[in-house]
């Protein structure tokens, strides 16, 4: 088995938090420590099992288990980098199952295999995501375990991306590039609906990824670019020459997200002076904030750089300047004036400053690219070109 650097980082942070073991229940953290791309809980499969996938990991030894529905166990076992897989029953078309009881039995079995039955110890859990039924089982059957919230410890573990994670984020960024190059091509011609454009964009991204992947975000044109009501599109609106087109799109590829935004003018029409001012302001703010992502700086420094760029165009920023990205599309730290988190090599950010004319206006612009922090400064992972030059 290849080394699991992500689990090693998690164990280091969890040991500092005083944990003997951890029971993770969020999609992001189970994906992070296991390497198994936990499915996004939508559609029929989300209803066929009683509870979410779990990861149970000892902190002081090598014990680690993925707890998943039986129907997914074979695939999960081939992709997981944890030592064991414990299946539980979900819905079965031919035999009656009790998924609730089976789920709790799998948790009980995992805790026993981890040596946590009838012992005093500290178990890390995610208070925001722990199923109530699992919490009740821990309270009733494992009363000697002290539960502590490990949201902060896991956040710390995920702050610096491993070499494997950086490779996956590069891959996700490449898929985003495909989407934005497709948008640039489609914006040369007016008359398509936003639905038609979105369909072509996602189809080409799926082809680049080699399969369909989860996609989130928006494609807005015309007056809807003037305000932020994310997510807000696509819709049936048919584009006209001179329309603004703004796409903020995120894709999850092998468990890791991309998040990139660009703004165009539809139909090969030259932007007006005011449209160019807004677009150039957001681009300059993005580039200034990315340039500030250097070891020794703070998240707030990137915000300050973006704010100064906006003001050089006589404009004010409309929202934060960006966020880190990984197994979650919007991770901490965020690029705001009050976040003093130190910037470190190995962080990966999506930088997305925007400015909008507001209700009654006709234009808004947001510019977002992904950047890896290196010891000598930022490496821009996004290859697509700005839509307004």
TORKOL-4160 file (C-alpha; in steps of 0.2 Angstrom, whole numbers, padded with zeros to 4 digits, m for minus):
389
<pt num="1" X="0000" Y="0000" Z="0000"/>
<pt num="2" X="0007" Y="0017" Z="m0004"/>
<pt num="3" X="0010" Y="0029" Z="0010"/>
<pt num="4" X="m0005" Y="0039" Z="0016"/>
<pt num="5" X="0002" Y="0056" Z="0019"/>
<pt num="6" X="m0015" Y="0063" Z="0022"/>
<pt num="7" X="m0019" Y="0051" Z="0036"/>
<pt num="8" X="m0002" Y="0054" Z="0043"/>
<pt num="9" X="m0005" Y="0073" Z="0044"/>
<pt num="10" X="m0022" Y="0070" Z="0052"/>
<pt num="11" X="m0014" Y="0058" Z="0065"/>
<pt num="12" X="m0001" Y="0071" Z="0069"/>
<pt num="13" X="m0015" Y="0085" Z="0072"/>
<pt num="14" X="m0026" Y="0073" Z="0081"/>
<pt num="15" X="m0012" Y="0067" Z="0093"/>
<pt num="16" X="m0009" Y="0085" Z="0097"/>
<pt num="17" X="m0028" Y="0087" Z="0101"/>
<pt num="18" X="m0026" Y="0072" Z="0113"/>
<pt num="19" X="m0036" Y="0059" Z="0103"/>
<pt num="20" X="m0033" Y="0041" Z="0104"/>
<pt num="21" X="m0044" Y="0038" Z="0089"/>
<pt num="22" X="m0056" Y="0047" Z="0078"/>
<pt num="23" X="m0072" Y="0043" Z="0070"/>
<pt num="24" X="m0075" Y="0054" Z="0055"/>
<pt num="25" X="m0092" Y="0057" Z="0047"/>
<pt num="26" X="m0091" Y="0071" Z="0034"/>
<pt num="27" X="m0089" Y="0068" Z="0016"/>
<pt num="28" X="m0074" Y="0079" Z="0015"/>
<pt num="29" X="m0064" Y="0071" Z="0029"/>
<pt num="30" X="m0068" Y="0053" Z="0025"/>
<pt num="31" X="m0062" Y="0056" Z="0008"/>
<pt num="32" X="m0047" Y="0065" Z="0014"/>
<pt num="33" X="m0040" Y="0051" Z="0026"/>
<pt num="34" X="m0046" Y="0037" Z="0015"/>
<pt num="35" X="m0042" Y="0042" Z="m0003"/>
<pt num="36" X="m0059" Y="0035" Z="m0007"/>
<pt num="37" X="m0070" Y="0048" Z="m0016"/>
<pt num="38" X="m0086" Y="0047" Z="m0005"/>
<pt num="39" X="m0101" Y="0049" Z="m0016"/>
<pt num="40" X="m0110" Y="0066" Z="m0015"/>
<pt num="41" X="m0127" Y="0061" Z="m0006"/>
<pt num="42" X="m0140" Y="0064" Z="m0020"/>
<pt num="43" X="m0152" Y="0053" Z="m0029"/>
<pt num="44" X="m0158" Y="0036" Z="m0025"/>
<pt num="45" X="m0141" Y="0029" Z="m0017"/>
<pt num="46" X="m0142" Y="0043" Z="m0004"/>
<pt num="47" X="m0158" Y="0035" Z="0003"/>
<pt num="48" X="m0153" Y="0017" Z="0002"/>
<pt num="49" X="m0142" Y="0016" Z="0017"/>
<pt num="50" X="m0146" Y="0022" Z="0035"/>
<pt num="51" X="m0131" Y="0033" Z="0038"/>
<pt num="52" X="m0116" Y="0041" Z="0029"/>
<pt num="53" X="m0099" Y="0033" Z="0026"/>
<pt num="54" X="m0087" Y="0034" Z="0041"/>
<pt num="55" X="m0069" Y="0032" Z="0043"/>
<pt num="56" X="m0062" Y="0026" Z="0060"/>
<pt num="57" X="m0044" Y="0028" Z="0063"/>
<pt num="58" X="m0032" Y="0024" Z="0077"/>
<pt num="59" X="m0020" Y="0038" Z="0081"/>
<pt num="60" X="m0006" Y="0029" Z="0090"/>
<pt num="61" X="m0006" Y="0013" Z="0078"/>
<pt num="62" X="m0010" Y="0009" Z="0060"/>
<pt num="63" X="m0028" Y="0003" Z="0063"/>
<pt num="64" X="m0040" Y="0011" Z="0051"/>
<pt num="65" X="m0056" Y="0006" Z="0044"/>
<pt num="66" X="m0069" Y="0013" Z="0031"/>
<pt num="67" X="m0087" Y="0009" Z="0035"/>
<pt num="68" X="m0098" Y="0009" Z="0019"/>
<pt num="69" X="m0114" Y="0001" Z="0012"/>
<pt num="70" X="m0111" Y="m0017" Z="0007"/>
<pt num="71" X="m0116" Y="m0012" Z="m0011"/>
<pt num="72" X="m0101" Y="0000" Z="m0012"/>
<pt num="73" X="m0089" Y="m0011" Z="m0001"/>
<pt num="74" X="m0079" Y="m0019" Z="m0016"/>
<pt num="75" X="m0076" Y="m0003" Z="m0025"/>
<pt num="76" X="m0072" Y="0007" Z="m0009"/>
<pt num="77" X="m0060" Y="m0007" Z="m0004"/>
<pt num="78" X="m0050" Y="m0006" Z="m0020"/>
<pt num="79" X="m0049" Y="0013" Z="m0019"/>
<pt num="80" X="m0047" Y="0016" Z="0000"/>
<pt num="81" X="m0030" Y="0018" Z="0007"/>
<pt num="82" X="m0036" Y="0013" Z="0025"/>
<pt num="83" X="m0032" Y="m0005" Z="0031"/>
<pt num="84" X="m0050" Y="m0012" Z="0032"/>
<pt num="85" X="m0067" Y="m0010" Z="0025"/>
<pt num="86" X="m0082" Y="m0014" Z="0036"/>
<pt num="87" X="m0098" Y="m0016" Z="0026"/>
<pt num="88" X="m0116" Y="m0013" Z="0032"/>
<pt num="89" X="m0133" Y="m0017" Z="0025"/>
<pt num="90" X="m0142" Y="m0005" Z="0014"/>
<pt num="91" X="m0157" Y="m0008" Z="0003"/>
<pt num="92" X="m0158" Y="m0025" Z="m0005"/>
<pt num="93" X="m0170" Y="m0028" Z="m0020"/>
<pt num="94" X="m0173" Y="m0047" Z="m0015"/>
<pt num="95" X="m0170" Y="m0048" Z="0004"/>
<pt num="96" X="m0177" Y="m0038" Z="0018"/>
<pt num="97" X="m0163" Y="m0028" Z="0028"/>
<pt num="98" X="m0162" Y="m0018" Z="0043"/>
<pt num="99" X="m0150" Y="m0004" Z="0038"/>
<pt num="100" X="m0152" Y="0005" Z="0054"/>
<pt num="101" X="m0147" Y="m0010" Z="0065"/>
<pt num="102" X="m0133" Y="m0015" Z="0053"/>
<pt num="103" X="m0126" Y="0002" Z="0052"/>
<pt num="104" X="m0124" Y="0003" Z="0071"/>
<pt num="105" X="m0117" Y="m0015" Z="0071"/>
<pt num="106" X="m0104" Y="m0010" Z="0059"/>
<pt num="107" X="m0099" Y="0005" Z="0070"/>
<pt num="108" X="m0099" Y="m0006" Z="0085"/>
<pt num="109" X="m0088" Y="m0019" Z="0077"/>
<pt num="110" X="m0076" Y="m0005" Z="0071"/>
<pt num="111" X="m0074" Y="0002" Z="0088"/>
<pt num="112" X="m0071" Y="m0015" Z="0095"/>
<pt num="113" X="m0058" Y="m0019" Z="0082"/>
<pt num="114" X="m0049" Y="m0002" Z="0087"/>
<pt num="115" X="m0048" Y="m0008" Z="0105"/>
<pt num="116" X="m0060" Y="0005" Z="0111"/>
<pt num="117" X="m0073" Y="m0007" Z="0120"/>
<pt num="118" X="m0073" Y="m0005" Z="0139"/>
<pt num="119" X="m0058" Y="0006" Z="0140"/>
<pt num="120" X="m0055" Y="0024" Z="0145"/>
<pt num="121" X="m0049" Y="0035" Z="0130"/>
<pt num="122" X="m0053" Y="0050" Z="0120"/>
<pt num="123" X="m0062" Y="0048" Z="0103"/>
<pt num="124" X="m0062" Y="0062" Z="0091"/>
<pt num="125" X="m0079" Y="0066" Z="0082"/>
<pt num="126" X="m0086" Y="0079" Z="0070"/>
<pt num="127" X="m0100" Y="0087" Z="0080"/>
<pt num="128" X="m0107" Y="0095" Z="0064"/>
<pt num="129" X="m0108" Y="0079" Z="0055"/>
<pt num="130" X="m0110" Y="0064" Z="0068"/>
<pt num="131" X="m0126" Y="0055" Z="0066"/>
<pt num="132" X="m0137" Y="0056" Z="0082"/>
<pt num="133" X="m0139" Y="0037" Z="0082"/>
<pt num="134" X="m0120" Y="0035" Z="0082"/>
<pt num="135" X="m0119" Y="0048" Z="0096"/>
<pt num="136" X="m0132" Y="0038" Z="0106"/>
<pt num="137" X="m0123" Y="0022" Z="0103"/>
<pt num="138" X="m0107" Y="0030" Z="0110"/>
<pt num="139" X="m0115" Y="0037" Z="0125"/>
<pt num="140" X="m0124" Y="0021" Z="0129"/>
<pt num="141" X="m0112" Y="0007" Z="0125"/>
<pt num="142" X="m0095" Y="0016" Z="0126"/>
<pt num="143" X="m0097" Y="0027" Z="0141"/>
<pt num="144" X="m0079" Y="0027" Z="0146"/>
<pt num="145" X="m0074" Y="0036" Z="0129"/>
<pt num="146" X="m0073" Y="0055" Z="0131"/>
<pt num="147" X="m0079" Y="0063" Z="0115"/>
<pt num="148" X="m0070" Y="0079" Z="0108"/>
<pt num="149" X="m0074" Y="0089" Z="0093"/>
<pt num="150" X="m0060" Y="0088" Z="0080"/>
<pt num="151" X="m0066" Y="0100" Z="0067"/>
<pt num="152" X="m0051" Y="0112" Z="0071"/>
<pt num="153" X="m0038" Y="0098" Z="0071"/>
<pt num="154" X="m0044" Y="0091" Z="0054"/>
<pt num="155" X="m0044" Y="0109" Z="0047"/>
<pt num="156" X="m0026" Y="0110" Z="0053"/>
<pt num="157" X="m0021" Y="0094" Z="0045"/>
<pt num="158" X="m0029" Y="0099" Z="0028"/>
<pt num="159" X="m0021" Y="0116" Z="0028"/>
<pt num="160" X="m0005" Y="0111" Z="0019"/>
<pt num="161" X="m0008" Y="0100" Z="0004"/>
<pt num="162" X="0002" Y="0084" Z="0001"/>
<pt num="163" X="0011" Y="0080" Z="m0015"/>
<pt num="164" X="m0003" Y="0069" Z="m0020"/>
<pt num="165" X="m0017" Y="0082" Z="m0016"/>
<pt num="166" X="m0007" Y="0095" Z="m0027"/>
<pt num="167" X="m0007" Y="0083" Z="m0041"/>
<pt num="168" X="m0026" Y="0080" Z="m0039"/>
<pt num="169" X="m0029" Y="0099" Z="m0038"/>
<pt num="170" X="m0019" Y="0101" Z="m0054"/>
<pt num="171" X="m0030" Y="0088" Z="m0063"/>
<pt num="172" X="m0046" Y="0097" Z="m0057"/>
<pt num="173" X="m0039" Y="0114" Z="m0062"/>
<pt num="174" X="m0036" Y="0106" Z="m0080"/>
<pt num="175" X="m0054" Y="0101" Z="m0081"/>
<pt num="176" X="m0060" Y="0119" Z="m0076"/>
<pt num="177" X="m0048" Y="0126" Z="m0090"/>
<pt num="178" X="m0058" Y="0115" Z="m0102"/>
<pt num="179" X="m0074" Y="0122" Z="m0096"/>
<pt num="180" X="m0068" Y="0140" Z="m0097"/>
<pt num="181" X="m0061" Y="0138" Z="m0114"/>
<pt num="182" X="m0077" Y="0131" Z="m0120"/>
<pt num="183" X="m0086" Y="0146" Z="m0113"/>
<pt num="184" X="m0074" Y="0158" Z="m0122"/>
<pt num="185" X="m0078" Y="0149" Z="m0138"/>
<pt num="186" X="m0097" Y="0149" Z="m0135"/>
<pt num="187" X="m0097" Y="0168" Z="m0131"/>
<pt num="188" X="m0091" Y="0172" Z="m0149"/>
<pt num="189" X="m0109" Y="0169" Z="m0155"/>
<pt num="190" X="m0125" Y="0176" Z="m0148"/>
<pt num="191" X="m0142" Y="0167" Z="m0148"/>
<pt num="192" X="m0139" Y="0152" Z="m0137"/>
<pt num="193" X="m0148" Y="0149" Z="m0121"/>
<pt num="194" X="m0139" Y="0148" Z="m0105"/>
<pt num="195" X="m0145" Y="0130" Z="m0104"/>
<pt num="196" X="m0137" Y="0126" Z="m0121"/>
<pt num="197" X="m0121" Y="0134" Z="m0116"/>
<pt num="198" X="m0120" Y="0125" Z="m0099"/>
<pt num="199" X="m0124" Y="0108" Z="m0107"/>
<pt num="200" X="m0110" Y="0110" Z="m0120"/>
<pt num="201" X="m0098" Y="0116" Z="m0106"/>
<pt num="202" X="m0101" Y="0102" Z="m0094"/>
<pt num="203" X="m0101" Y="0089" Z="m0108"/>
<pt num="204" X="m0083" Y="0094" Z="m0113"/>
<pt num="205" X="m0078" Y="0094" Z="m0095"/>
<pt num="206" X="m0085" Y="0076" Z="m0092"/>
<pt num="207" X="m0075" Y="0071" Z="m0108"/>
<pt num="208" X="m0059" Y="0079" Z="m0101"/>
<pt num="209" X="m0062" Y="0070" Z="m0084"/>
<pt num="210" X="m0066" Y="0053" Z="m0092"/>
<pt num="211" X="m0083" Y="0052" Z="m0084"/>
<pt num="212" X="m0097" Y="0063" Z="m0077"/>
<pt num="213" X="m0092" Y="0072" Z="m0062"/>
<pt num="214" X="m0101" Y="0083" Z="m0049"/>
<pt num="215" X="m0103" Y="0101" Z="m0055"/>
<pt num="216" X="m0108" Y="0116" Z="m0045"/>
<pt num="217" X="m0109" Y="0134" Z="m0049"/>
<pt num="218" X="m0118" Y="0146" Z="m0061"/>
<pt num="219" X="m0118" Y="0153" Z="m0078"/>
<pt num="220" X="m0127" Y="0170" Z="m0079"/>
<pt num="221" X="m0129" Y="0183" Z="m0093"/>
<pt num="222" X="m0135" Y="0200" Z="m0096"/>
<pt num="223" X="m0144" Y="0209" Z="m0081"/>
<pt num="224" X="m0141" Y="0194" Z="m0069"/>
<pt num="225" X="m0122" Y="0198" Z="m0069"/>
<pt num="226" X="m0125" Y="0214" Z="m0059"/>
<pt num="227" X="m0128" Y="0205" Z="m0043"/>
<pt num="228" X="m0122" Y="0190" Z="m0033"/>
<pt num="229" X="m0136" Y="0177" Z="m0030"/>
<pt num="230" X="m0125" Y="0162" Z="m0031"/>
<pt num="231" X="m0130" Y="0149" Z="m0037"/>
<pt num="232" X="m0140" Y="0158" Z="m0050"/>
<pt num="233" X="m0140" Y="0148" Z="m0066"/>
<pt num="234" X="m0141" Y="0143" Z="m0080"/>
<pt num="235" X="m0158" Y="0148" Z="m0085"/>
<pt num="236" X="m0168" Y="0149" Z="m0101"/>
<pt num="237" X="m0162" Y="0166" Z="m0106"/>
<pt num="238" X="m0156" Y="0168" Z="m0124"/>
<pt num="239" X="m0140" Y="0178" Z="m0126"/>
<pt num="240" X="m0139" Y="0194" Z="m0136"/>
<pt num="241" X="m0124" Y="0203" Z="m0143"/>
<pt num="242" X="m0116" Y="0214" Z="m0130"/>
<pt num="243" X="m0122" Y="0204" Z="m0116"/>
<pt num="244" X="m0111" Y="0200" Z="m0101"/>
<pt num="245" X="m0108" Y="0182" Z="m0097"/>
<pt num="246" X="m0101" Y="0177" Z="m0080"/>
<pt num="247" X="m0097" Y="0158" Z="m0076"/>
<pt num="248" X="m0092" Y="0153" Z="m0059"/>
<pt num="249" X="m0090" Y="0134" Z="m0060"/>
<pt num="250" X="m0083" Y="0120" Z="m0049"/>
<pt num="251" X="m0080" Y="0102" Z="m0053"/>
<pt num="252" X="m0076" Y="0087" Z="m0041"/>
<pt num="253" X="m0063" Y="0076" Z="m0049"/>
<pt num="254" X="m0057" Y="0061" Z="m0039"/>
<pt num="255" X="m0062" Y="0069" Z="m0023"/>
<pt num="256" X="m0054" Y="0086" Z="m0026"/>
<pt num="257" X="m0062" Y="0102" Z="m0032"/>
<pt num="258" X="m0058" Y="0116" Z="m0044"/>
<pt num="259" X="m0066" Y="0133" Z="m0043"/>
<pt num="260" X="m0064" Y="0146" Z="m0057"/>
<pt num="261" X="m0073" Y="0161" Z="m0064"/>
<pt num="262" X="m0072" Y="0172" Z="m0079"/>
<pt num="263" X="m0082" Y="0186" Z="m0087"/>
<pt num="264" X="m0085" Y="0188" Z="m0106"/>
<pt num="265" X="m0095" Y="0199" Z="m0118"/>
<pt num="266" X="m0106" Y="0189" Z="m0130"/>
<pt num="267" X="m0106" Y="0190" Z="m0149"/>
<pt num="268" X="m0088" Y="0197" Z="m0152"/>
<pt num="269" X="m0094" Y="0214" Z="m0147"/>
<pt num="270" X="m0081" Y="0226" Z="m0139"/>
<pt num="271" X="m0084" Y="0230" Z="m0121"/>
<pt num="272" X="m0089" Y="0248" Z="m0117"/>
<pt num="273" X="m0077" Y="0258" Z="m0107"/>
<pt num="274" X="m0087" Y="0255" Z="m0091"/>
<pt num="275" X="m0088" Y="0236" Z="m0094"/>
<pt num="276" X="m0069" Y="0236" Z="m0097"/>
<pt num="277" X="m0066" Y="0246" Z="m0081"/>
<pt num="278" X="m0076" Y="0233" Z="m0070"/>
<pt num="279" X="m0068" Y="0218" Z="m0079"/>
<pt num="280" X="m0050" Y="0225" Z="m0078"/>
<pt num="281" X="m0053" Y="0229" Z="m0060"/>
<pt num="282" X="m0058" Y="0212" Z="m0055"/>
<pt num="283" X="m0044" Y="0204" Z="m0065"/>
<pt num="284" X="m0031" Y="0216" Z="m0057"/>
<pt num="285" X="m0038" Y="0212" Z="m0040"/>
<pt num="286" X="m0036" Y="0193" Z="m0043"/>
<pt num="287" X="m0019" Y="0195" Z="m0050"/>
<pt num="288" X="m0014" Y="0206" Z="m0035"/>
<pt num="289" X="m0021" Y="0194" Z="m0022"/>
<pt num="290" X="m0013" Y="0179" Z="m0030"/>
<pt num="291" X="0004" Y="0188" Z="m0030"/>
<pt num="292" X="0002" Y="0191" Z="m0011"/>
<pt num="293" X="0000" Y="0172" Z="m0008"/>
<pt num="294" X="0018" Y="0170" Z="m0002"/>
<pt num="295" X="0025" Y="0162" Z="0013"/>
<pt num="296" X="0027" Y="0175" Z="0027"/>
<pt num="297" X="0011" Y="0184" Z="0022"/>
<pt num="298" X="m0006" Y="0182" Z="0029"/>
<pt num="299" X="m0023" Y="0179" Z="0022"/>
<pt num="300" X="m0028" Y="0197" Z="0025"/>
<pt num="301" X="m0013" Y="0203" Z="0015"/>
<pt num="302" X="m0021" Y="0195" Z="m0001"/>
<pt num="303" X="m0037" Y="0204" Z="0003"/>
<pt num="304" X="m0028" Y="0221" Z="0006"/>
<pt num="305" X="m0019" Y="0219" Z="m0011"/>
<pt num="306" X="m0036" Y="0215" Z="m0020"/>
<pt num="307" X="m0044" Y="0230" Z="m0011"/>
<pt num="308" X="m0030" Y="0242" Z="m0017"/>
<pt num="309" X="m0032" Y="0236" Z="m0035"/>
<pt num="310" X="m0051" Y="0239" Z="m0035"/>
<pt num="311" X="m0048" Y="0256" Z="m0028"/>
<pt num="312" X="m0036" Y="0261" Z="m0042"/>
<pt num="313" X="m0050" Y="0259" Z="m0053"/>
<pt num="314" X="m0062" Y="0269" Z="m0042"/>
<pt num="315" X="m0071" Y="0254" Z="m0036"/>
<pt num="316" X="m0074" Y="0244" Z="m0020"/>
<pt num="317" X="m0074" Y="0225" Z="m0018"/>
<pt num="318" X="m0091" Y="0217" Z="m0017"/>
<pt num="319" X="m0086" Y="0201" Z="m0007"/>
<pt num="320" X="m0071" Y="0191" Z="0000"/>
<pt num="321" X="m0056" Y="0189" Z="m0012"/>
<pt num="322" X="m0056" Y="0170" Z="m0011"/>
<pt num="323" X="m0053" Y="0154" Z="m0001"/>
<pt num="324" X="m0042" Y="0139" Z="0000"/>
<pt num="325" X="m0048" Y="0123" Z="m0009"/>
<pt num="326" X="m0046" Y="0104" Z="m0008"/>
<pt num="327" X="m0058" Y="0091" Z="m0003"/>
<pt num="328" X="m0070" Y="0105" Z="0000"/>
<pt num="329" X="m0073" Y="0118" Z="m0013"/>
<pt num="330" X="m0073" Y="0132" Z="m0001"/>
<pt num="331" X="m0060" Y="0129" Z="0013"/>
<pt num="332" X="m0051" Y="0139" Z="0026"/>
<pt num="333" X="m0043" Y="0151" Z="0027"/>
<pt num="334" X="m0053" Y="0164" Z="0017"/>
<pt num="335" X="m0045" Y="0180" Z="0010"/>
<pt num="336" X="m0054" Y="0193" Z="0021"/>
<pt num="337" X="m0047" Y="0208" Z="0030"/>
<pt num="338" X="m0049" Y="0199" Z="0047"/>
<pt num="339" X="m0041" Y="0183" Z="0044"/>
<pt num="340" X="m0023" Y="0183" Z="0050"/>
<pt num="341" X="m0019" Y="0165" Z="0045"/>
<pt num="342" X="m0001" Y="0164" Z="0039"/>
<pt num="343" X="0002" Y="0159" Z="0021"/>
<pt num="344" X="0012" Y="0143" Z="0019"/>
<pt num="345" X="0020" Y="0134" Z="0005"/>
<pt num="346" X="0008" Y="0120" Z="0000"/>
<pt num="347" X="m0008" Y="0129" Z="0002"/>
<pt num="348" X="m0019" Y="0130" Z="m0014"/>
<pt num="349" X="m0031" Y="0144" Z="m0016"/>
<pt num="350" X="m0045" Y="0150" Z="m0028"/>
<pt num="351" X="m0044" Y="0169" Z="m0029"/>
<pt num="352" X="m0061" Y="0177" Z="m0034"/>
<pt num="353" X="m0063" Y="0195" Z="m0031"/>
<pt num="354" X="m0078" Y="0203" Z="m0040"/>
<pt num="355" X="m0087" Y="0220" Z="m0043"/>
<pt num="356" X="m0105" Y="0222" Z="m0049"/>
<pt num="357" X="m0115" Y="0237" Z="m0054"/>
<pt num="358" X="m0130" Y="0231" Z="m0044"/>
<pt num="359" X="m0149" Y="0232" Z="m0047"/>
<pt num="360" X="m0153" Y="0243" Z="m0062"/>
<pt num="361" X="m0136" Y="0240" Z="m0070"/>
<pt num="362" X="m0130" Y="0230" Z="m0084"/>
<pt num="363" X="m0114" Y="0223" Z="m0080"/>
<pt num="364" X="m0104" Y="0214" Z="m0066"/>
<pt num="365" X="m0087" Y="0205" Z="m0067"/>
<pt num="366" X="m0079" Y="0191" Z="m0056"/>
<pt num="367" X="m0061" Y="0184" Z="m0060"/>
<pt num="368" X="m0055" Y="0168" Z="m0052"/>
<pt num="369" X="m0040" Y="0157" Z="m0054"/>
<pt num="370" X="m0032" Y="0143" Z="m0044"/>
<pt num="371" X="m0015" Y="0146" Z="m0037"/>
<pt num="372" X="m0002" Y="0135" Z="m0027"/>
<pt num="373" X="0009" Y="0143" Z="m0014"/>
<pt num="374" X="0027" Y="0138" Z="m0017"/>
<pt num="375" X="0042" Y="0143" Z="m0006"/>
<pt num="376" X="0046" Y="0157" Z="m0019"/>
<pt num="377" X="0028" Y="0163" Z="m0022"/>
<pt num="378" X="0012" Y="0158" Z="m0031"/>
<pt num="379" X="0011" Y="0146" Z="m0046"/>
<pt num="380" X="m0005" Y="0149" Z="m0056"/>
<pt num="381" X="m0013" Y="0132" Z="m0059"/>
<pt num="382" X="m0027" Y="0139" Z="m0071"/>
<pt num="383" X="m0022" Y="0141" Z="m0089"/>
<pt num="384" X="m0037" Y="0149" Z="m0097"/>
<pt num="385" X="m0036" Y="0167" Z="m0102"/>
<pt num="386" X="m0047" Y="0182" Z="m0096"/>
<pt num="387" X="m0062" Y="0185" Z="m0106"/>
<pt num="388" X="m0060" Y="0203" Z="m0108"/>
<pt num="389" X="m0043" Y="0210" Z="m0113"/>
